Amino acid sequence: MIQRVTVPGLFPPPTYSHVSVIEAGTKLAFLAGSVPLDAEGELVGAGDPVRQAEQVIANLTEQLRAVGSGPAHVLSTDVYVVSSETAALSAVWEVVEASGLSGGPHSSTLLGVSCLGYPGQLVEITATAVVPEPTGP
């Protein structure tokens, strides 16, 4: 159902694919940015991009579950980190990579940005995922 392609003529990416292709007729979910807020709207992990990334992944997983999908069905992500330091971006990427997001390397863009929507927010992730057809009774 999902074909992930690492293009031979391009520099090989470390932990993602260049392209994800799906067959026509597949149901897709386009997820709004997952943010590091808990169910009460409180910021989780103030000042800690790694802890915020963990909360963002937890929230993203809940978004996926709500539409009948899951982390293994993620096709692409955009990962936003408030930082100009590559070490901070790398630390957040390690959380993404360890999360089980995507059954194989997924297409992703990792960005350092100057600010995000909530006070103290350091991480946000948007995603596109396949919503598989239900199986069995």
C-alpha angles and dihedrals in degrees: 000000000000121000115194115196130198104192111231094213093056131073106277110251115231101231110354139061126245094228139017118200127191131186118257114264095039115134112242133196120208107201123209115231113296110223134195097256124122124226090277093053095254120143112250119211102013108206092002115103093185093054090045090051089053091053091046090053090049090051092045089052090053091050090052093046091051091063098040098262136103145201093280089063097056112124101182143359140191111211116199121195125181098230143089091210117099090210091064091048091049092050091053091046090055088058091050091048094047093047096080089242106166127009088246134008107311130206109266144165120206114202136186109214136180098235145347133213105274126058108263094010112146103168138042132166130196120193146185118210141175116247104214122218112261114260129213130350 
